[in-house]
Amino acid sequence: MKTCRPLHQMLALALSLALLAQTACAPPARQAAAPHQHGLAGAPLTPDLAYPELFQAVQQRWVFDDQKQFVDALPLKPPAQIRADYLDQRGRSGFDLKEFVAANFETADAAETAQIRAGTALRPHIDALWPVLTRRSAQVPPHSSMLPLPHAYVVPGGRFRELYYWDSYFTMLGLVESGQTRLSRQMLDNFAHLIDRYGHIPNGTRSYYLSRSQPPFFSHMVELEARTGGDEVYRRYLPQLQQEYAFWMDGAQTLKPGQATRRVVRLADGSLFNRYWDDRDTPRPESWMQDRETAAQAADRPAGEVYRDLRAGAESGWDYSTRWLGDRRQLSTIRTTAIVPIDLNSLLYHLETTLALACGKQPASPCTRDYRALAQQRQAAIEKHLWNAAGYYADYDWKQGRISDQVTAATLYPLFTGVASAQRARLTARSVQAHLVAPGGLLTTAIDSGQQWDAPNAWAPLQWIAVDGLRRYGEDALAQTIGQNFLNQVQTLFDNEHKLVEKYDATAGRGGGGGEYPLQDGFGWTNGVTLKLLALYPQPDGKP
């Protein structure tokens, strides 16, 4: 495993332009834990490193149908002892791998969902789901891959039994809509704790997720809390906002034109962007066999390069989509780290503007103008490089020097974060209307590839990004069409199967498909977005 470079304490880690020399006046983020050979100090070893021979045997032989099951299993003995016992026993006559695993590990069940009562309406069912999906893990058992958290939190559901980063923003929207403001605030405090403890917010609260993050919605979470908590919220979380920014911008200060390092890319003209990344270049422990099979199909590429791009695709949240595929068909052509994503850079713009706002809440702090300048520079770079002249915002391949010709739901992020110009917002809305609107909501892309972040799937977070962004620019009719179409889809499946699910088939009135695992029930972000949409588009009978 490659080591992570230490994160600097000050904001200066993130700032690459000479005009930011004044930022030393900003309150420093708390010092992140120093990395060591196997991850961050104090974090448990990932299972693939703790007992590598056993791990590979279990995953390679598909002892569990879901590869995530083993990495979530709780070792009943110290990992070093389990490893030694396995190495001693595996060559003996009659050794049974499944029996060995059963004797040394405790496996977890899927996160349960609430049983629906006959006649229960959609909103009361969601309200009843929150306590069912709420977890507490201030103390975790020794040797668990779970990371402890000081406060209660909501999990997505199904196989996702831990806290996830970008999922949680949409869950928090629903919690606030349900009047669960305290639980929403506790989730925000958990994320602040993760930043303080590890220097960033990991993909999820498992040791094997620590090498990557997810789309940076922390600034949106702070903004959500500030709607009720006022200016004090911005002052309280300013150190964590700065550390979040430092994590994403690490290496920018020394990056030369045409170069990239970790999560930052500088184009030949000096424009500074971000990309998705992962600090490891090995198969994901939770999808170990799938990644090995994908790399084996890419015979012309180093396996580590494929693994890195797969991991970076997981950091994007869109795991996986034709957005990242070189040939728009085969997963083995994935090249996530070569892509400057429109959604990620829109989110970083929001983080910069939030930092400027938060600095302005501090007495006698000039750092506001520094972050505002960064936001303005990013906005200019987005308008210059991430706009397709056909009429939509798109990803940019920085290695090949070309804009993507694919219209995806990510094109609406500049509207959601306010980075889009008014004229381009109108053009983007027309492109979305022409290519992505379906009977069940907004399609993720227009390509049906078999990947779960492609057509015909519609995902709750992207519906909210679309509706909120379109409304921001006065495109209320299109926003309502997307929102009500998705609500109809959710209601139809709820009526037929009495549950909410992770994703939906926007063309067939059923749950979505594709990807590495079966459709999951629960489901945190669907619950949250559904409540927000029901509040926007209520119907007298309680149904959209």
GIWO-V909538 format. One line per field, one symbol per residue. ss: DSSP state (~ for helix, > for strand, _ for the rest). burial: b if it has 9 or more other ideal C-beta (glycine too) atoms within 8 Angstrom, else e. A space follows every 50 residues. Layout:
ss = ???
burial = ???
This chain:
ss = __________~~~____~~~~~~~~_________>>__>>______~~~~ _~~~~~~~~~_______~~~~~_>>___~~~~~~~~~~~_______~~~~ ~~~~>>____>__________~~~~~~~~~~~~>>__________>____ __>>__>>_>___>~~~~~~~~~~~~~___~~~~~~~~~~~~~~~~~~__ ___>_>~~~________~~~~~~~~~~~~_~~~~~~~~~~~~~~~~~~~_ _~~~_____>>__>>>_____>>>__________~~~~~~~~~~~~~___ __~~~~~~~~~~~~~______~~~>_____~~~>_~~~>>_~~~~~~~~~ ~~~~~~~~~~______~~~~~~~~~~~~~~~~~~~_>>___>>__>>___ _>>____>~~~~~~~~~____~~~~~~~~~~~~~~_>>__>>__>_____ ______>>>~~~~~~~~~~~~~___~~~~~~~~~~~~~~~~~~~~~~___ >_>>>____>>_________>__~~~~~~~~~~~~~________
burial = beebeebebbbbbbbbeeebebbeebebbeebbebeeebbeebebbbbeb bbbbbbbbbeeebbeebbbbbbbbbebebeebbebbeebbeeeebebeeb beebbebbebbebeeeeeeeebbebbebbbebbbbebeeeeebbbbbebe bebbbbbbbbbbbbbbbbbbbbbbbbbbebbebbbbbbbbbbbbbbbbbb bbbbbbbbbbbbbbbbbbbbbbbbbbeeeeeebbbebbbbbbbbbbbbbb bbbebeeeebeebbbbbeeebbbbbbbbbbbebbbbbbbbbbebbebbee beeebbbbbbbbbbbbbbbbbbbbbeeeeebbbbbbbebbbbbbbbbbbb bbbbbbbbbebbeebebbebbbbbbebbbebbbebbbbeeebbbbbbbee eebbebbbbbbbbbbbbbbbeeebbbbbbbbbbebbbbebbbbbbbbebe bbbbbbbbbbbbbbbbbbbbbbbebeebbbbbbbbbbbbbbbbbeeeebb bbbbbbeeeebbebbeeebbbbbbbbbbbbbbbbebbeeeeeeb
